[in-house]
Amino acid sequence: MPSSARPSNFLADIIAADLAAGRNGGRVVTRFPPEPNGFLHVGHAKSILLNFGLARAFGGKVHLRFDDTNPTTEEVEYVESIQADVRWLAGDWARLTYASDFFEDMYRCAERLVSEGKAYVDSQPQEVIREQRGSFDRPGTASPFRDRPAAESLDLFRRMRAGEFADGACVLRARIDMAHPNVIMRDPLLYRIRHAHHHRTGDRWCIYPMYDYAHPLEDAFEGVTHSICTLEFESNRELYDWVLDALGPWDPRPRQYEFARLALGYTVLSKRKLLQLVGEKRVSGWDDPRMPTLAGLRRRGVTPEALRDFADLIGVAKNNSLVDIGKLEFALRADLEGRAPRALAVLRPLPLELTNWPAGRVEELTLPWWPGEPERGGSRPVPFGRDLLIEREDFAEEPPPGWRRLAPGREVRLAGAYRVRCDEVVRGPGGEPVALRGTVDLASLGPDAEKRGGGTVHWVHAGRSLPAEVRLYDRLFAVEQPDAEADFLQALNPGSLQRAPGARMEPALAAAAPGSRYQFLRLGYFFADPVDSRPGSPAWNRTITLKDTWARPAAPPGLRREPRARPAPPAGPASAGRSQADLLATDPAVSAYLQEAVAAGAAEPSASRWLVNELLGLARGTPLPALPLSGAGFGRFVSLVDAGKVTSAGAKTLLADLVAGGGEPAARLAALGLARVDDRAAVAAAVARALAAQGPQVERYRAGEKKLLGVLLGAAMRETGGTADAAVVRQALLEQLG
């Protein structure tokens, strides 16, 4: 019976209705069927959690099945990694199976199809067969071997199994309908010859079933009731049903249902492209913390609970769409906020000497691991003395308005410790600040200390702190849809891995166990790498920054970027309003700029989002009042966007232009040719031009490769110059594709 925690989605509704109607004998059996030809990624996580979640909610079972029907791409390494990933994310399965467990049963079913005249051996080359299948708007042509006598085909099929023929010499095809409107149903291939060593069956087989034939039979043999696939298999459902109907009856009779696969911004989830990244050593391996693989996410410090929260956040849909990566990052921060103790570390140290502190004296401060909840998790000693290190970015000789960190003559509190004032700047040969001298307020520690203004900065003791290996991981790609690029490798983010060679950490972190998580105060959430950490010397991977926005200036000196071949990435989206509110409340210059925009007619929520998510990144650290774009001009820009005068993509281009050179937003919109196109005839014409230039991809899409829709949509959007509404372009695209 359904539990009270039943998921709320259309698939859960289907299962509930089946149970209420008494179908499948009251059983619920789902399955997760990966092909062992690569590591699982975050897109698979959605499917895993969906299948396990539905089974648990309805008291059912989940099978983990390896669809090992292509021995040339499959390896034991992948089998082992997939089992580890599924167990880490969702727990154990009720049954572990392989397609190869059923090879003999599948073969007997194929012989039955041949004997009943429902399948035949075709001796043509596969490229000829592919051409004869026709296309979406052109019927197929029957093979000259389609009417082979069943006995002849059966003899040939048995000889195929016996190894008498070379690869590609012949195939087994279903006899269905060469004029079928669904190209997939035009006498599809069921078996092909492949003389290759299989990681489980060795050289026992030299013919292997095609996935579309094996998949429904595996479900039937295992007693699967609900076979849940992603949308690219929607057109394959007819063949799924044909196979089962031709070889039934089955009890239970499996049914296939489709849901939208995960498409995530700033990410590629194609196994082929992920394998290319690994093979070309663009990353260190499948478990590189920048990779979207579950192994990579796990090594970065992501928890299974965070991925479950992310899956709940995006839900289960029937239509494909691009998910904002900010939602994943929001789930990571929300999860780590409650599980990561706070610790002190400095990535780019700037020495601070406290001249009124006795030389050689070190005081052991007792600081709680959870400053907001001192009763939770205990405390640790932290050394404090005359020579300290602070973050270089926490000092400014000429501070901008609203600066709450250290500057000449200004005072700040050191986190968990005393207040200090900067009295002197020590300069290097080029006049650059290399150290600070200051004084400490000895009466500023403890509950009775006077509360004064100013900010709080993190710090460590110069002599007693320890060197730390710190890797700052970021998004692997610098654009939201790298798959839409002509070469996705050109969209790689050169700042996806930075190292902090001078980083120092408080002594207590030396005892951090591999796999432990901490928030380095004010810097982000960090994970002790279980691969590279050594006793007493953890290696730290940054899981995620504290802020929700990706906008920040290029890496300052002292952080080594690997590799360094392109400019820093553009500003990216922020997913939640919490960081907006914090920023606007604590930076008077930003708040004043926003109010000027609102006074010019902008809606405050829209202006806040555009300011935090885009404008600050484009400013690259320049104070907003110093930009060529005034607050009032920014307000008029936001009003244009809210009035629908420009698309989201066009608005980003327009804003970058205004930040670089100023001008009146409406005039620059016209000059750049970015005004939104609402003329459906013009959109249709642009789509037609895009499709004409994408001929091979259009043919493949119409032949059944529905995953190419995103590629075609990207080409159509580029043809419109980003000036048309994406929904209008998509509608025109679908109409012209039929």
Stockholm file with secondary structure:
# STOCKHOLM 1.0

chainA/1-738         MPSSARPSNFLADIIAADLAAGRNGGRVVTRFPPEPNGFLHVGHAKSILLNFGLARAFGGKVHLRFDDTNPTTEEVEYVESIQADVRWLAGDWARLTYASDFFEDMYRCAERLVSEGKAYVDSQPQEVIREQRGSFDRPGTASPFRDRPAAESLDLFRRMRAGEFADGACVLRARIDMAHPNVIMRDPLLYRIRHAHHHRTGDRWCIYPMYDYAHPLEDAFEGVTHSICTLEFESNRELYDWVLDALGPWDPRPRQYEFARLALGYTVLSKRKLLQLVGEKRVSGWDDPRMPTLAGLRRRGVTPEALRDFADLIGVAKNNSLVDIGKLEFALRADLEGRAPRALAVLRPLPLELTNWPAGRVEELTLPWWPGEPERGGSRPVPFGRDLLIEREDFAEEPPPGWRRLAPGREVRLAGAYRVRCDEVVRGPGGEPVALRGTVDLASLGPDAEKRGGGTVHWVHAGRSLPAEVRLYDRLFAVEQPDAEADFLQALNPGSLQRAPGARMEPALAAAAPGSRYQFLRLGYFFADPVDSRPGSPAWNRTITLKDTWARPAAPPGLRREPRARPAPPAGPASAGRSQADLLATDPAVSAYLQEAVAAGAAEPSASRWLVNELLGLARGTPLPALPLSGAGFGRFVSLVDAGKVTSAGAKTLLADLVAGGGEPAARLAALGLARVDDRAAVAAAVARALAAQGPQVERYRAGEKKLLGVLLGAAMRETGGTADAAVVRQALLEQLG
#=GR chainA/1-738 SS CCCTTCCCSHHHHHHHHHHHTTGGGGCCEEEECCCSSSCCBHHHHHHHHHHHHHHHHTTCEEEEEECCCCTTTCCHHHHHHHHHHHHHHHCCCSEEEEGGGGHHHHHHHHHHHHHTTSEEEECSCHHHHHHHTCBTTBCCCCCTTTTCCHHHHHHHHHHHHHTCSCTTSCEEEECSCTTCSSGGGSSCEEEEECCCCBTTTBTSCSEEECHHHHHHHHHHHHTCSEEEEEGGGTTTHHHHHHHHHHHCCCSSCCEEEEECCCEETTCCCCHHHHHHHHHTTSSSSTTCTTSSBHHHHHHHTCCHHHHHHHHHHHCCCSSCCEECHHHHHHHHHHHHHTTCCEECEESSEEEEEETTSCTTCEEEEEEESSTTCTTSSCEEEEEEESEEEEEGGGBCSSCCTTCCSBCBTCEEEETTSCEEEEEEEEECTTSCEEEEEEEEETTCCSTTSCCCCSCEECEEETTTSEECEEEEECCSBSSSCGGGSSSGGGGBCTTSEEECTTCEECGGGGGCCTTCEEEETTTEEEEECTTTCBTTBCEEEEEECSSSCCCCCCCCTTSEEESCCSCCCCCCCCCCSHHHHHHHHHCHHHHHHHHHHHHTTCCHHHHHHHIIIIIHHHHTTCCGGGSSSCHHHHHHHHHHHHTTSSCHHHHHHHHHHHHHHCCCHHHHHHHTTCCCBCCHHHHHHHHHHHHHHTHHHHHHHHTTCGGGHHHHHHHHHHHTTTCBCHHHHHHHHHHHHC
#=GC SS_cons         CCCTTCCCSHHHHHHHHHHHTTGGGGCCEEEECCCSSSCCBHHHHHHHHHHHHHHHHTTCEEEEEECCCCTTTCCHHHHHHHHHHHHHHHCCCSEEEEGGGGHHHHHHHHHHHHHTTSEEEECSCHHHHHHHTCBTTBCCCCCTTTTCCHHHHHHHHHHHHHTCSCTTSCEEEECSCTTCSSGGGSSCEEEEECCCCBTTTBTSCSEEECHHHHHHHHHHHHTCSEEEEEGGGTTTHHHHHHHHHHHCCCSSCCEEEEECCCEETTCCCCHHHHHHHHHTTSSSSTTCTTSSBHHHHHHHTCCHHHHHHHHHHHCCCSSCCEECHHHHHHHHHHHHHTTCCEECEESSEEEEEETTSCTTCEEEEEEESSTTCTTSSCEEEEEEESEEEEEGGGBCSSCCTTCCSBCBTCEEEETTSCEEEEEEEEECTTSCEEEEEEEEETTCCSTTSCCCCSCEECEEETTTSEECEEEEECCSBSSSCGGGSSSGGGGBCTTSEEECTTCEECGGGGGCCTTCEEEETTTEEEEECTTTCBTTBCEEEEEECSSSCCCCCCCCTTSEEESCCSCCCCCCCCCCSHHHHHHHHHCHHHHHHHHHHHHTTCCHHHHHHHIIIIIHHHHTTCCGGGSSSCHHHHHHHHHHHHTTSSCHHHHHHHHHHHHHHCCCHHHHHHHTTCCCBCCHHHHHHHHHHHHHHTHHHHHHHHTTCGGGHHHHHHHHHHHTTTCBCHHHHHHHHHHHHC
//
